[in-house]
Amino acid sequence: MSEKLVNGNCNGNNKCNGTKKEVRVWCDGCYDMVHFGHANSLRQAKALGDKVIVGIHTDEEITKHKGPPVFTEEERVKMVKGIKWVDEVVLGAPYVTSLEVLDQNNCDFCVHGDDITMTAEGVDTYHLVKSANRYKEVKRTAGVSTTDLVGRMLLLTRNHFRQGSAEYDIEKEGSSNMGQDSAAKSPWTGCSQFLPTTQKIIQFSDGKSPQPGDKIGYAAGAFDLFHVGHLDFLEKARKLCDYLIVGLHTDPVVNSYKGSNYPIMNLHERVLSVLACKFVNEVVIGAPYCVTEELLDHFKIDIVCHGSTPIALEDGKIDPYSVPKMRTIFETIISGNDMTTERIVERIISHRLEYERRNQAKEKKEIEALILFVNFIVLCMFVSVKRVLKPPKKSIL
């Protein structure tokens, strides 16, 4: 499989100096429907070295081993490049991570989460680097997976948020049980409840405040299923200011102007997804729908940005951007990207049966691997106990 280096974001904390070798960390995967779980894995990988190099599988490789991806390889590359902890991106990474790919990219070791990834034949995709002791494991982010997000869209459920609830209430049942046998659940593909903490938000934040003289920008919205359309918009917004603040609306507010089962991701999930973006400096959690004078004055906003999508009026009559428009600090941004959350849902629903089969096959392989692992552990324990209980041989003398 050929590889192509794509320029990435070189904003890492380079500890390299005249005497210390730069540690390059390799991460690879599909990175389909990139979410904060992917970003958290890359954040942990960055803490283990100086540079993070991300290998991305082609559409062909993913289709062969897992089924059709939701996003094209070009879209997946762009999304990964937009994550603040990524330094370089390599398109065309082999599905089974080899020592050759690590050496070709001057990487010291590979990092992956503590879940199982297998080929179509059921082979551990990291067995080669594990055998060579060039593999490190980080904690997988519980409560989020691409499978679960796909499940939410297919079921059109509101279980991931509660209509009319307080801003920080969460009610999220695993929707990844679509078409699955309830008696057999994979601990990796099956969804557990995501529990937000202040520590996680701190880890995702850059911790920087605007400097004197900085031009401060503000953009608000749902930013649901954070995608390439959002990324292109925020990149252009960031070019208009020195420090970009994103306001995220609460779940009930988003549902009031989006309807149906939106947002697909609840407020806390959307916060981490936006914070992981390299163009964003700060996030206002539960921002008011109407951009008020108090908000503009409190954050000292110099420019307010909005995309080309229609603006829903509050109560059908109030323009939520009337204040920044009166101050002549409102800017409409044409991102040049027509991707929307609704388009993603359309992609999923139009290929519903394919994605259901893909998710079921993935969980089946994981369960089979888990059973083999448990049986191996039980066998080892049995052999150990048998050796301990075995009576010593009697002396012939």
C-alpha positions as CSV (number, residue, x, y, z in Angstrom):
1,M,0.0,0.0,0.0
2,S,1.4,3.3,-1.1
3,E,1.6,6.2,1.4
4,K,1.2,9.9,0.9
5,L,2.4,12.5,3.4
6,V,-0.2,15.3,3.9
7,N,0.9,18.5,5.6
8,G,-0.4,18.5,9.2
9,N,-0.5,20.8,12.2
10,C,3.0,21.2,13.7
11,N,1.9,22.8,17.0
12,G,3.3,20.1,19.3
13,N,5.3,20.7,22.5
14,N,8.6,19.9,20.9
15,K,10.9,18.9,23.7
16,C,13.8,18.4,21.3
17,N,17.1,20.1,21.8
18,G,20.7,19.6,20.9
19,T,21.0,16.5,23.1
20,K,17.6,14.9,23.1
21,K,16.2,12.9,20.2
22,E,12.7,13.9,19.0
23,V,10.2,11.1,19.9
24,R,7.8,10.5,17.0
25,V,4.6,8.6,17.8
26,W,2.6,6.7,15.2
27,C,-1.2,6.4,15.4
28,D,-3.3,4.9,12.7
29,G,-6.9,4.0,12.0
30,C,-10.0,4.7,9.9
31,Y,-10.9,7.9,11.6
32,D,-14.3,7.7,10.2
33,M,-16.8,10.2,11.7
34,V,-14.0,11.7,13.8
35,H,-15.3,12.4,17.4
36,F,-13.8,13.4,20.7
37,G,-12.8,9.8,21.5
38,H,-10.4,9.8,18.5
39,A,-9.1,13.2,19.7
40,N,-8.6,12.0,23.2
41,S,-6.6,9.1,22.0
42,L,-4.3,11.4,20.0
43,R,-4.0,13.7,23.0
44,Q,-2.8,10.8,25.1
45,A,-0.4,9.8,22.3
46,K,1.0,13.3,22.2
47,A,1.8,13.1,25.9
48,L,4.1,10.1,25.1
49,G,6.3,11.9,22.6
50,D,7.1,15.1,20.7
51,K,5.3,14.6,17.4
52,V,2.2,12.6,16.5
53,I,2.0,11.2,13.0
54,V,-1.4,9.8,12.1
55,G,-1.8,7.1,9.4
56,I,-5.2,6.9,7.7
57,H,-6.5,3.9,5.9
58,T,-7.9,4.3,2.4
59,D,-11.5,3.8,1.5
60,E,-10.6,0.6,-0.3
61,E,-8.8,-0.8,2.8
62,I,-11.7,0.1,5.1
63,T,-14.3,-1.4,2.8
64,K,-12.4,-4.6,2.6
65,H,-12.0,-5.1,6.4
66,K,-15.0,-3.3,7.9
67,G,-17.4,-2.2,5.2
68,P,-18.0,1.2,3.5
69,P,-16.8,4.3,5.5
70,V,-19.2,7.1,6.1
71,F,-16.7,9.8,5.0
72,T,-14.3,9.8,2.0
73,E,-10.6,9.6,2.6
74,E,-10.2,13.2,1.7
75,E,-12.7,14.2,4.3
76,R,-11.1,12.0,6.9
77,V,-7.7,13.4,6.2
78,K,-9.0,17.0,6.6
79,M,-10.7,16.2,9.9
80,V,-7.6,14.6,11.4
81,K,-5.5,17.5,10.3
82,G,-7.8,19.8,12.2
83,I,-7.1,18.1,15.6
84,K,-4.8,20.2,17.7
85,W,-2.5,17.4,18.8
86,V,-1.7,16.1,15.3
87,D,1.6,17.1,13.6
88,E,1.6,15.0,10.4
89,V,-0.9,12.9,8.5
90,V,-0.1,10.0,6.2
91,L,-2.8,8.8,3.8
92,G,-2.6,5.1,2.7
93,A,-1.5,3.5,6.0
94,P,-1.7,-0.3,5.8
95,Y,-4.6,-1.9,7.8
96,V,-2.1,-4.1,9.7
97,T,0.5,-1.9,11.3
98,S,4.0,-3.0,10.3
99,L,7.5,-2.2,11.5
100,E,8.3,-1.0,8.0
101,V,5.6,1.8,8.2
102,L,7.0,2.9,11.6
103,D,10.6,3.0,10.1
104,Q,9.5,4.8,6.9
105,N,8.0,7.6,9.0
106,N,10.8,7.7,11.5
107,C,8.4,6.7,14.3
108,D,9.7,5.2,17.6
109,F,6.5,3.3,18.5
110,C,2.8,2.9,17.8
111,V,0.0,4.0,20.1
112,H,-3.6,2.7,20.2
113,G,-6.5,2.4,22.6
114,D,-7.2,-0.6,24.8
115,D,-9.8,-2.0,22.4
116,I,-9.4,-4.8,19.9
117,T,-8.9,-4.0,16.1
118,M,-9.0,-6.9,13.7
119,T,-8.7,-7.6,10.0
120,A,-11.5,-9.2,8.0
121,E,-9.8,-12.6,8.8
122,G,-9.9,-11.9,12.6
123,V,-6.2,-11.0,13.0
124,D,-5.0,-8.4,15.5
125,T,-3.9,-5.5,13.4
126,Y,-1.2,-4.6,15.8
127,H,0.3,-8.0,16.4
128,L,3.6,-7.2,14.5
129,V,4.4,-4.0,16.5
130,K,3.4,-5.7,19.7
131,S,5.8,-8.6,19.1
132,A,8.6,-6.1,18.5
133,N,7.8,-4.1,21.7
134,R,7.1,-1.0,19.7
135,Y,3.5,-0.7,20.9
136,K,2.0,1.4,23.7
137,E,-1.6,1.4,24.8
138,V,-3.8,4.3,26.1
139,K,-7.2,4.3,27.7
140,R,-10.1,4.3,25.3
141,T,-12.7,7.0,25.9
142,A,-15.7,5.2,27.4
143,G,-19.2,6.2,26.2
144,V,-18.5,7.2,22.6
145,S,-18.0,5.3,19.4
146,T,-18.7,5.7,15.7
147,T,-21.0,2.7,16.0
148,D,-23.1,4.4,18.7
149,L,-23.3,7.6,16.7
150,V,-24.5,5.7,13.6
151,G,-27.0,3.9,15.8
152,R,-28.4,7.2,17.1
153,M,-29.0,8.4,13.6
154,L,-30.6,5.1,12.4
155,L,-32.9,4.9,15.4
156,L,-33.8,8.6,15.4
157,T,-33.9,8.5,19.2
158,R,-33.7,11.3,21.7
159,N,-32.2,9.1,24.4
160,H,-28.8,10.9,24.2
161,F,-30.4,14.0,25.6
162,R,-33.6,14.8,27.5
163,Q,-36.0,17.4,26.0
164,G,-36.6,20.3,28.3
165,S,-34.0,19.2,30.8
166,A,-31.5,21.3,32.7
167,E,-28.4,22.2,30.7
168,Y,-26.2,19.6,32.4
169,D,-28.6,16.7,32.7
170,I,-27.7,13.7,30.6
171,E,-29.8,10.7,29.7
172,K,-28.1,8.5,27.2
173,E,-29.0,4.9,26.6
174,G,-26.7,2.9,24.3
175,S,-28.3,3.0,20.9
176,S,-25.7,0.7,19.4
177,N,-27.9,-2.3,20.1
178,M,-29.6,-1.9,16.7
179,G,-30.3,-5.3,15.4
180,Q,-28.0,-6.9,17.9
181,D,-28.5,-9.9,20.2
182,S,-29.0,-8.4,23.7
183,A,-27.3,-11.4,25.2
184,A,-24.0,-10.8,23.4
185,K,-22.4,-7.4,23.9
186,S,-18.9,-6.3,23.0
187,P,-17.2,-4.2,25.7
188,W,-15.7,-2.0,23.0
189,T,-18.4,-1.6,20.4
190,G,-21.3,-1.6,22.8
191,C,-21.8,1.9,24.2
192,S,-21.6,2.9,27.8
193,Q,-22.7,6.2,29.2
194,F,-20.3,9.1,28.6
195,L,-19.6,10.8,31.9
196,P,-18.2,14.4,31.5
197,T,-15.7,15.7,34.0
198,T,-14.0,19.1,34.5
199,Q,-10.7,17.3,34.2
200,K,-11.5,16.1,30.7
201,I,-12.4,19.7,29.7
202,I,-9.2,21.0,31.2
203,Q,-7.2,18.3,29.2
204,F,-8.8,19.4,26.0
205,S,-8.4,23.2,26.6
206,D,-5.3,25.0,25.5
207,G,-5.4,27.1,28.7
208,K,-4.5,30.3,26.9
209,S,-6.2,33.7,27.5
210,P,-6.4,36.4,24.9
211,Q,-3.5,38.8,25.0
212,P,-3.8,42.6,25.1
213,G,-4.5,43.9,21.6
214,D,-5.8,40.5,20.3
215,K,-8.9,40.7,18.1
216,I,-11.5,38.4,19.6
217,G,-13.9,36.5,17.4
218,Y,-17.1,34.7,18.4
219,A,-19.2,32.0,16.5
220,A,-22.2,30.2,18.0
221,G,-24.2,27.1,17.0
222,A,-24.9,23.5,17.6
223,F,-21.7,22.1,15.9
224,D,-23.4,18.7,16.0
225,L,-21.4,15.7,14.7
226,F,-18.5,18.0,14.2
227,H,-17.6,17.7,10.5
228,V,-15.6,19.2,7.6
229,G,-18.1,21.9,7.0
230,H,-17.7,23.1,10.6
231,L,-13.9,22.8,10.2
232,D,-13.8,24.9,7.1
233,F,-16.0,27.6,8.7
234,L,-13.9,27.8,11.8
235,E,-10.7,28.0,9.8
236,K,-12.0,31.0,8.0
237,A,-13.4,32.6,11.2
238,R,-10.0,32.1,12.9
239,K,-8.3,34.0,10.0
240,L,-10.4,37.0,10.9
241,C,-9.3,37.2,14.5
242,D,-6.5,36.3,16.9
243,Y,-8.6,34.4,19.5
244,L,-11.7,32.5,18.6
245,I,-14.5,31.7,21.1
246,V,-17.2,29.2,20.1
247,G,-20.6,29.3,21.8
248,L,-22.4,26.0,22.0
249,H,-26.2,26.0,22.4
250,T,-27.9,23.6,24.9
251,D,-29.6,20.5,23.7
252,P,-33.2,21.8,24.1
253,V,-32.3,25.0,22.3
254,V,-30.7,23.1,19.4
255,N,-33.8,20.8,19.3
256,S,-36.1,23.9,19.2
257,Y,-34.6,25.1,15.8
258,K,-33.4,21.7,14.4
259,G,-36.3,19.5,15.4
260,S,-36.5,15.7,15.1
261,N,-33.9,14.0,17.3
262,Y,-31.3,16.7,17.0
263,P,-28.7,17.2,18.3
264,I,-27.3,13.8,17.7
265,M,-24.5,14.5,20.2
266,N,-25.4,16.0,23.6
267,L,-23.9,19.3,24.9
268,H,-20.9,17.7,26.7
269,E,-19.9,15.6,23.7
270,R,-20.1,18.6,21.4
271,V,-18.0,20.7,23.8
272,L,-15.1,18.2,23.6
273,S,-15.4,17.8,19.8
274,V,-15.1,21.6,19.3
275,L,-12.3,22.0,21.9
276,A,-10.3,19.5,20.0
277,C,-10.3,21.7,16.9
278,K,-7.0,23.6,16.4
279,F,-8.8,26.8,15.3
280,V,-10.7,27.1,18.6
281,N,-9.3,28.8,21.7
282,E,-12.3,28.8,24.1
283,V,-15.9,27.4,24.3
284,V,-18.9,28.9,26.0
285,I,-20.9,26.0,27.3
286,G,-24.7,26.6,27.0
287,A,-24.4,29.9,25.2
288,P,-27.5,32.0,24.8
289,Y,-29.2,31.7,21.4
290,C,-29.4,35.4,21.1
291,V,-26.0,37.1,21.1
292,T,-26.6,39.7,23.8
293,E,-24.8,42.9,24.7
294,E,-23.8,41.3,28.0
295,L,-22.1,38.4,26.2
296,L,-20.2,40.7,23.7
297,D,-19.1,43.0,26.5
298,H,-18.1,40.2,28.9
299,F,-15.8,38.5,26.4
300,K,-14.8,41.8,24.7
301,I,-15.9,40.4,21.3
302,D,-14.6,42.3,18.2
303,I,-16.3,40.3,15.5
304,V,-19.2,37.8,15.4
305,C,-19.1,35.2,12.6
306,H,-21.9,33.1,11.1
307,G,-22.0,30.7,8.1
308,S,-24.2,31.0,5.0
309,T,-27.0,28.8,6.5
310,P,-30.3,30.5,7.2
311,I,-30.6,32.0,10.7
312,A,-33.6,30.7,12.7
313,L,-35.5,33.6,14.4
314,E,-36.1,33.2,18.1
315,D,-39.8,32.8,18.7
316,G,-40.2,33.3,15.0
317,K,-39.5,37.0,15.1
318,I,-36.3,38.0,16.9
319,D,-33.0,38.0,15.0
320,P,-30.5,36.4,17.4
321,Y,-27.7,38.5,15.7
322,S,-29.5,41.8,15.9
323,V,-27.1,43.3,18.5
324,P,-23.8,42.5,16.7
325,K,-25.4,43.7,13.4
326,M,-26.2,47.0,15.1
327,R,-22.6,47.2,16.3
328,T,-21.5,46.5,12.7
329,I,-19.3,43.6,13.9
330,F,-21.3,40.8,12.2
331,E,-19.6,38.9,9.4
332,T,-21.1,36.2,7.2
333,I,-18.6,33.5,6.2
334,I,-18.8,31.5,3.0
335,S,-16.9,28.3,3.9
336,G,-17.1,26.8,0.5
337,N,-18.2,23.5,2.0
338,D,-21.8,22.3,1.7
339,M,-21.5,19.5,4.3
340,T,-24.1,19.7,7.1
341,T,-25.2,17.4,9.9
342,E,-28.3,16.6,8.0
343,R,-26.3,15.4,5.0
344,I,-24.4,13.1,7.2
345,V,-27.6,11.6,8.5
346,E,-28.8,11.2,4.9
347,R,-25.6,9.3,4.1
348,I,-26.2,6.9,7.0
349,I,-29.9,6.3,6.4
350,S,-29.4,5.8,2.6
351,H,-26.9,3.0,3.4
352,R,-28.7,1.7,6.5
353,L,-28.5,-2.0,5.9
354,E,-24.8,-1.8,5.0
355,Y,-23.9,0.0,8.2
356,E,-26.1,-2.3,10.3
357,R,-24.3,-5.4,8.8
358,R,-20.9,-3.7,9.3
359,N,-21.6,-2.9,13.0
360,Q,-23.0,-6.4,13.7
361,A,-19.9,-8.0,12.0
362,K,-17.5,-5.8,14.0
363,E,-19.1,-6.7,17.3
364,K,-19.2,-10.4,16.4
365,K,-15.5,-10.5,15.8
366,E,-14.8,-8.6,19.0
367,I,-16.9,-11.1,21.0
368,E,-15.2,-14.1,19.4
369,A,-11.7,-12.6,20.2
370,L,-12.8,-11.9,23.8
371,I,-14.0,-15.5,24.3
372,L,-10.7,-16.8,23.0
373,F,-8.8,-14.6,25.3
374,V,-10.9,-15.6,28.4
375,N,-10.5,-19.3,27.5
376,F,-6.7,-18.8,27.2
377,I,-6.6,-17.1,30.7
378,V,-8.7,-19.9,32.2
379,L,-6.5,-22.6,30.7
380,C,-3.3,-20.8,32.0
381,M,-4.9,-20.6,35.5
382,F,-5.8,-24.3,35.3
383,V,-2.3,-25.3,34.4
384,S,-0.8,-23.2,37.2
385,V,-3.2,-24.7,39.8
386,K,-2.4,-28.2,38.6
387,R,1.3,-27.6,39.0
388,V,0.9,-26.3,42.5
389,L,-1.4,-29.2,43.6
390,K,0.8,-31.9,41.9
391,P,2.4,-34.0,44.7
392,P,6.2,-34.1,44.7
393,K,7.9,-37.2,43.3
394,K,8.9,-39.8,46.0
395,S,12.6,-40.4,46.4
396,I,13.8,-43.8,45.2
397,L,16.2,-44.1,48.1
